[in-house]
Amino acid sequence: MPGALAERLYTAIQRYRNAWSRYKRPEDLRQLLRVFPNVTISEGYLLDYVPMGGPKSGWIWPFAKPIQGADDDYLPDELSELARDQLSGMRDTPEGQRIAQQTLYRHLRYPGTQLGLFEYSLFVKELWATKSETKAEEWLNLGLLFSRQRFDGVIYKAQSAKRIRRPGVYEPTVRSDPAGGGKVQMLAYDSVAWKRIFSILLRVDKNGHVTSESGKVLVDLG
């Protein structure tokens, strides 16, 4: 997939992150959706969330909400039946994924193209990271790299890079799965600790859930 497209999208993501505190619920998620033109929500629905935690430990649980007939306190049945302390431990668990599929993912749409899958995978990661620094710190601390220029720029700034292994491809690679979903592989570095540049794989399953895993270390930044 063209690195220039990925760079433009990532720049828009960073602008959104810097501005999300200005927006109230659910306008913040409407603004996020605008960043990803290839991701849409079912007609008659909008994105909303359950705000969790306190001012310094806040995080969200997003869901799709009917536009008509739902007030500000609306919750899907699957969420209204659970206490908030139960939700706290359910992110990324099988039961949490089942609830998210029923209340969120089945209402999200993206075209079956490389760009569509790429945008969707990043959208879901950013959705769960919005106003959720305590739960998504690892993702938010990543710097994504989509070009040789960006890759070399990180090495130059680190000044103590060792064991440099250049990738064959700097742009993100996207592979769709005939059964649904697919994989997105790209390069990343820890923008806080500056310890390494490595590959990262985003897996989108047929139900719309997105997981990430770190791959081969390409550069030790010292």
DRENDO-1510 file (C-alpha; in Angstrom, 1 decimal, always signed):
<recs>
REC; n; res; u; v; w
REC; 1; MET; +0.0; +0.0; +0.0 .
REC; 2; PRO; +1.4; +3.5; -0.9 .
REC; 3; GLY; +3.3; +4.9; +2.0 .
REC; 4; ALA; +2.2; +8.5; +1.2 .
REC; 5; LEU; -1.4; +7.6; +1.8 .
REC; 6; ALA; -0.5; +5.9; +5.1 .
REC; 7; GLU; +1.6; +9.0; +6.2 .
REC; 8; ARG; -1.3; +11.3; +5.5 .
REC; 9; LEU; -3.7; +9.2; +7.5 .
REC; 10; TYR; -1.2; +8.9; +10.4 .
REC; 11; THR; -0.8; +12.7; +10.4 .
REC; 12; ALA; -4.6; +13.1; +10.7 .
REC; 13; ILE; -4.6; +10.6; +13.5 .
REC; 14; GLN; -2.0; +12.5; +15.4 .
REC; 15; ARG; -4.0; +15.7; +15.0 .
REC; 16; TYR; -7.1; +14.0; +16.4 .
REC; 17; ARG; -5.2; +12.7; +19.4 .
REC; 18; ASN; -4.0; +16.2; +20.2 .
REC; 19; ALA; -7.5; +17.6; +20.0 .
REC; 20; TRP; -9.7; +14.9; +21.5 .
REC; 21; SER; -9.8; +16.7; +24.9 .
REC; 22; ARG; -11.7; +19.6; +23.2 .
REC; 23; TYR; -14.6; +17.4; +22.3 .
REC; 24; LYS; -17.3; +16.1; +24.5 .
REC; 25; ARG; -19.0; +12.7; +24.2 .
REC; 26; PRO; -20.0; +11.6; +21.6 .
REC; 27; GLU; -18.7; +14.3; +19.4 .
REC; 28; ASP; -15.1; +13.1; +20.0 .
REC; 29; LEU; -15.9; +9.8; +18.3 .
REC; 30; ARG; -17.7; +11.5; +15.4 .
REC; 31; GLN; -14.5; +13.5; +14.9 .
REC; 32; LEU; -12.5; +10.2; +14.9 .
REC; 33; LEU; -14.7; +8.6; +12.3 .
REC; 34; ARG; -14.1; +11.6; +10.0 .
REC; 35; VAL; -10.4; +10.8; +10.0 .
REC; 36; PHE; -11.1; +7.5; +8.3 .
REC; 37; PRO; -13.1; +8.1; +5.1 .
REC; 38; ASN; -13.3; +4.4; +4.3 .
REC; 39; VAL; -14.9; +3.4; +7.6 .
REC; 40; THR; -18.6; +3.9; +8.1 .
REC; 41; ILE; -21.3; +3.0; +10.6 .
REC; 42; SER; -24.7; +1.5; +9.8 .
REC; 43; GLU; -27.3; +3.9; +8.7 .
REC; 44; GLY; -29.3; +5.1; +11.7 .
REC; 45; TYR; -26.5; +4.6; +14.2 .
REC; 46; LEU; -23.8; +6.8; +15.8 .
REC; 47; LEU; -20.8; +6.0; +18.0 .
REC; 48; ASP; -21.0; +6.5; +21.7 .
REC; 49; TYR; -19.2; +5.1; +24.8 .
REC; 50; VAL; -19.4; +4.3; +28.4 .
REC; 51; PRO; -16.9; +6.7; +30.2 .
REC; 52; MET; -14.9; +4.8; +32.9 .
REC; 53; GLY; -12.5; +5.7; +35.6 .
REC; 54; GLY; -11.5; +9.1; +37.0 .
REC; 55; PRO; -9.8; +12.2; +35.6 .
REC; 56; LYS; -6.3; +10.7; +35.6 .
REC; 57; SER; -7.3; +7.1; +35.0 .
REC; 58; GLY; -10.2; +7.4; +32.5 .
REC; 59; TRP; -10.9; +5.1; +29.6 .
REC; 60; ILE; -13.9; +4.3; +27.4 .
REC; 61; TRP; -16.0; +1.3; +26.2 .
REC; 62; PRO; -17.4; +2.2; +22.8 .
REC; 63; PHE; -20.6; +1.0; +21.2 .
REC; 64; ALA; -23.0; +1.8; +18.4 .
REC; 65; LYS; -26.2; +3.7; +19.4 .
REC; 66; PRO; -29.4; +4.2; +17.5 .
REC; 67; ILE; -29.9; +7.8; +16.5 .
REC; 68; GLN; -33.6; +7.7; +17.0 .
REC; 69; GLY; -35.2; +6.9; +20.4 .
REC; 70; ALA; -32.0; +6.7; +22.4 .
REC; 71; ASP; -31.3; +9.3; +25.1 .
REC; 72; ASP; -27.9; +10.3; +26.5 .
REC; 73; ASP; -28.0; +7.5; +29.0 .
REC; 74; TYR; -28.7; +4.7; +26.5 .
REC; 75; LEU; -26.7; +1.5; +26.8 .
REC; 76; PRO; -27.1; -1.7; +24.7 .
REC; 77; ASP; -28.6; -4.6; +26.7 .
REC; 78; GLU; -25.3; -6.4; +26.7 .
REC; 79; LEU; -23.6; -3.5; +28.5 .
REC; 80; SER; -26.5; -2.4; +30.7 .
REC; 81; GLU; -26.5; -5.8; +32.4 .
REC; 82; LEU; -22.9; -5.4; +33.6 .
REC; 83; ALA; -21.5; -3.4; +36.4 .
REC; 84; ARG; -18.7; -1.0; +35.5 .
REC; 85; ASP; -16.2; -2.8; +37.6 .
REC; 86; GLN; -17.0; -5.9; +35.5 .
REC; 87; LEU; -16.3; -4.1; +32.3 .
REC; 88; SER; -12.9; -2.9; +33.6 .
REC; 89; GLY; -11.4; -6.4; +33.4 .
REC; 90; MET; -13.1; -7.5; +30.1 .
REC; 91; ARG; -11.2; -5.5; +27.5 .
REC; 92; ASP; -9.5; -8.0; +25.1 .
REC; 93; THR; -11.1; -11.0; +26.8 .
REC; 94; PRO; -13.2; -13.5; +24.8 .
REC; 95; GLU; -16.4; -12.3; +26.5 .
REC; 96; GLY; -15.5; -8.7; +26.0 .
REC; 97; GLN; -14.9; -9.4; +22.3 .
REC; 98; ARG; -18.3; -11.1; +22.1 .
REC; 99; ILE; -20.0; -8.1; +23.6 .
REC; 100; ALA; -18.0; -5.7; +21.3 .
REC; 101; GLN; -19.0; -7.7; +18.2 .
REC; 102; GLN; -22.7; -7.5; +19.2 .
REC; 103; THR; -22.7; -3.8; +20.2 .
REC; 104; LEU; -20.1; -2.3; +18.0 .
REC; 105; TYR; -18.3; -4.2; +15.2 .
REC; 106; ARG; -21.4; -5.5; +13.5 .
REC; 107; HIS; -22.4; -1.9; +12.8 .
REC; 108; LEU; -19.0; -0.9; +11.3 .
REC; 109; ARG; -18.4; -1.1; +7.5 .
REC; 110; TYR; -15.3; -0.8; +5.3 .
REC; 111; PRO; -14.7; -1.7; +1.6 .
REC; 112; GLY; -12.9; -4.9; +0.8 .
REC; 113; THR; -9.8; -3.1; -0.5 .
REC; 114; GLN; -6.3; -2.8; +0.9 .
REC; 115; LEU; -6.9; +0.8; +1.9 .
REC; 116; GLY; -10.3; -0.2; +3.5 .
REC; 117; LEU; -8.7; -2.9; +5.6 .
REC; 118; PHE; -5.8; -0.7; +6.5 .
REC; 119; GLU; -8.0; +2.2; +7.7 .
REC; 120; TYR; -10.3; -0.2; +9.6 .
REC; 121; SER; -7.5; -1.8; +11.5 .
REC; 122; LEU; -6.1; +1.6; +12.6 .
REC; 123; PHE; -9.6; +3.0; +13.3 .
REC; 124; VAL; -10.5; +0.2; +15.8 .
REC; 125; LYS; -7.1; +0.6; +17.6 .
REC; 126; GLU; -7.7; +4.4; +17.8 .
REC; 127; LEU; -11.3; +4.0; +18.9 .
REC; 128; TRP; -10.4; +1.9; +21.9 .
REC; 129; ALA; -7.4; +4.2; +22.6 .
REC; 130; THR; -9.5; +7.5; +22.6 .
REC; 131; LYS; -9.3; +9.1; +26.1 .
REC; 132; SER; -8.0; +5.7; +27.3 .
REC; 133; GLU; -4.3; +6.4; +28.1 .
REC; 134; THR; -4.3; +4.0; +31.1 .
REC; 135; LYS; -5.6; +1.1; +29.0 .
REC; 136; ALA; -3.9; +1.9; +25.6 .
REC; 137; GLU; -0.6; +3.4; +26.7 .
REC; 138; GLU; +1.4; +0.9; +24.7 .
REC; 139; TRP; -0.4; +1.7; +21.4 .
REC; 140; LEU; -0.4; +5.4; +22.0 .
REC; 141; ASN; +3.3; +5.4; +22.7 .
REC; 142; LEU; +4.1; +3.8; +19.3 .
REC; 143; GLY; +5.4; +5.9; +16.4 .
REC; 144; LEU; +4.4; +4.4; +13.1 .
REC; 145; LEU; +6.8; +4.4; +10.2 .
REC; 146; PHE; +5.6; +4.3; +6.6 .
REC; 147; SER; +8.7; +5.4; +4.6 .
REC; 148; ARG; +12.4; +5.0; +4.4 .
REC; 149; GLN; +12.8; +8.7; +5.2 .
REC; 150; ARG; +10.9; +8.3; +8.4 .
REC; 151; PHE; +12.8; +5.1; +9.3 .
REC; 152; ASP; +16.1; +6.9; +8.7 .
REC; 153; GLY; +14.9; +9.9; +10.6 .
REC; 154; VAL; +14.4; +7.9; +13.8 .
REC; 155; ILE; +17.8; +6.3; +13.5 .
REC; 156; TYR; +19.4; +9.7; +13.1 .
REC; 157; LYS; +17.6; +11.2; +16.1 .
REC; 158; ALA; +18.5; +8.2; +18.3 .
REC; 159; GLN; +22.3; +8.7; +17.5 .
REC; 160; SER; +23.2; +5.4; +19.1 .
REC; 161; ALA; +21.4; +2.9; +16.8 .
REC; 162; LYS; +23.0; -0.5; +16.6 .
REC; 163; ARG; +22.4; -3.7; +14.6 .
REC; 164; ILE; +20.5; -2.0; +11.8 .
REC; 165; ARG; +18.5; -4.5; +9.7 .
REC; 166; ARG; +16.8; -2.7; +6.9 .
REC; 167; PRO; +13.4; -4.1; +5.8 .
REC; 168; GLY; +12.6; -5.1; +2.3 .
REC; 169; VAL; +9.5; -2.9; +2.3 .
REC; 170; TYR; +9.0; +0.3; +4.3 .
REC; 171; GLU; +5.3; +0.8; +3.3 .
REC; 172; PRO; +2.6; -1.1; +5.1 .
REC; 173; THR; +1.6; -4.5; +3.6 .
REC; 174; VAL; -2.1; -5.5; +3.7 .
REC; 175; ARG; -3.5; -9.0; +3.1 .
REC; 176; SER; -7.2; -9.8; +3.1 .
REC; 177; ASP; -8.5; -13.1; +4.3 .
REC; 178; PRO; -11.2; -14.7; +2.1 .
REC; 179; ALA; -13.1; -15.7; +5.2 .
REC; 180; GLY; -13.2; -12.0; +6.4 .
REC; 181; GLY; -10.7; -9.6; +7.9 .
REC; 182; GLY; -7.0; -9.9; +7.2 .
REC; 183; LYS; -3.6; -8.7; +8.3 .
REC; 184; VAL; -1.8; -5.4; +8.2 .
REC; 185; GLN; +2.0; -5.3; +8.8 .
REC; 186; MET; +4.0; -2.1; +9.3 .
REC; 187; LEU; +7.0; -0.7; +11.1 .
REC; 188; ALA; +6.9; +1.1; +14.5 .
REC; 189; TYR; +9.1; +2.4; +17.3 .
REC; 190; ASP; +8.6; +3.3; +20.9 .
REC; 191; SER; +8.4; +7.0; +20.8 .
REC; 192; VAL; +8.8; +7.4; +24.6 .
REC; 193; ALA; +11.6; +4.9; +25.5 .
REC; 194; TRP; +13.3; +5.0; +22.0 .
REC; 195; LYS; +14.5; +1.4; +22.5 .
REC; 196; ARG; +13.9; -0.2; +19.1 .
REC; 197; ILE; +12.3; -0.2; +15.7 .
REC; 198; PHE; +10.3; -3.3; +15.0 .
REC; 199; SER; +7.6; -4.7; +12.9 .
REC; 200; ILE; +4.0; -4.8; +14.2 .
REC; 201; LEU; +1.1; -7.0; +12.9 .
REC; 202; LEU; -2.5; -6.0; +13.2 .
REC; 203; ARG; -4.9; -8.9; +12.8 .
REC; 204; VAL; -8.6; -8.2; +11.9 .
REC; 205; ASP; -10.8; -11.2; +12.5 .
REC; 206; LYS; -14.0; -12.0; +10.6 .
REC; 207; ASN; -16.0; -10.4; +13.4 .
REC; 208; GLY; -14.2; -7.1; +13.2 .
REC; 209; HIS; -12.0; -7.4; +16.3 .
REC; 210; VAL; -8.4; -6.1; +15.9 .
REC; 211; THR; -5.4; -7.4; +17.8 .
REC; 212; SER; -1.8; -6.4; +17.6 .
REC; 213; GLU; +1.5; -8.2; +18.1 .
REC; 214; SER; +5.1; -7.1; +17.9 .
REC; 215; GLY; +7.4; -8.8; +15.5 .
REC; 216; LYS; +11.1; -8.8; +14.5 .
REC; 217; VAL; +13.3; -6.1; +15.9 .
REC; 218; LEU; +15.1; -4.3; +13.1 .
REC; 219; VAL; +17.1; -1.6; +15.0 .
REC; 220; ASP; +18.3; -1.4; +18.5 .
REC; 221; LEU; +18.2; +2.3; +19.3 .
REC; 222; GLY; +20.4; +2.0; +22.4 .
</recs>
